């Protein structure tokens, strides 16, 4: 199993929007709020390390394996 690696926030938002059905609804400063209609998650637009990436994926309801298949 491949491990997660750090990713930039803009890239993460792009992946979540294009491949997992989320859409950006607002940006305030350096943070973007995305939603899929049920779940709301705020993503910082900076380098996201593995720990925070895991928390964001868990909040989105996406497993690590699902995310790694799409990256």
C-alpha positions as CSV (number, residue, x, y, z in Angstrom):
1,X,0.0,0.0,0.0
2,X,1.3,3.4,-1.0
3,X,1.6,6.0,1.8
4,X,0.1,9.5,1.6
5,X,2.5,12.3,0.8
6,X,2.2,16.1,1.4
7,X,0.1,17.9,-1.2
8,X,-0.7,21.5,-2.0
9,X,-4.2,22.8,-1.0
10,X,-5.0,23.9,-4.5
11,X,-4.2,20.5,-5.9
12,X,-6.3,18.8,-3.2
13,X,-9.3,21.0,-3.9
14,X,-9.0,20.2,-7.6
15,X,-8.9,16.5,-6.9
16,X,-11.8,16.6,-4.5
17,X,-13.9,18.7,-6.9
18,X,-13.2,16.9,-10.1
19,X,-13.1,13.3,-8.9
20,X,-15.2,13.1,-5.7
21,X,-18.2,15.4,-6.4
22,X,-17.3,18.3,-4.2
23,X,-17.6,21.9,-5.2
24,X,-16.0,25.0,-3.9
25,X,-18.6,27.3,-2.4
26,X,-16.5,30.1,-0.9
27,X,-13.0,31.3,-0.2
28,X,-12.0,33.5,2.7
29,X,-8.4,34.5,2.8
30,X,-6.2,31.4,2.3
31,X,-9.0,28.8,3.0
32,X,-11.6,27.3,0.6
33,X,-14.8,25.7,1.8
34,X,-16.0,22.8,-0.3
35,X,-19.2,20.8,-0.1
36,X,-20.9,17.8,-1.7
37,X,-24.3,19.0,-0.5
38,X,-24.1,17.2,2.9
39,X,-20.6,17.6,4.1
40,X,-18.7,20.9,4.4
41,X,-14.9,20.9,4.7
42,X,-12.5,23.8,4.9
43,X,-9.2,23.3,3.1
44,X,-6.2,25.6,3.5
45,X,-4.4,26.8,0.4
46,X,-0.9,25.8,1.5
47,X,1.1,22.7,1.7
48,X,-0.9,20.1,3.6
49,X,1.1,17.5,5.4
50,X,0.1,13.9,5.9
51,X,-1.7,14.3,9.3
52,X,-4.0,17.1,8.1
53,X,-4.6,15.4,4.8
54,X,-5.8,12.3,6.7
55,X,-8.2,14.4,8.8
56,X,-9.5,16.2,5.7
57,X,-10.1,12.8,3.9
58,X,-11.8,11.4,7.0
59,X,-14.1,14.5,7.2
60,X,-14.9,14.1,3.5
61,X,-15.8,10.4,4.0
62,X,-13.0,9.2,1.6
63,X,-10.7,6.4,2.5
64,X,-6.9,6.6,1.9
65,X,-7.1,3.9,-0.6
66,X,-9.8,5.6,-2.6
67,X,-7.8,8.9,-2.6
68,X,-4.6,7.2,-3.6
69,X,-6.3,5.5,-6.6
70,X,-7.5,8.9,-7.9
71,X,-4.1,10.7,-7.4
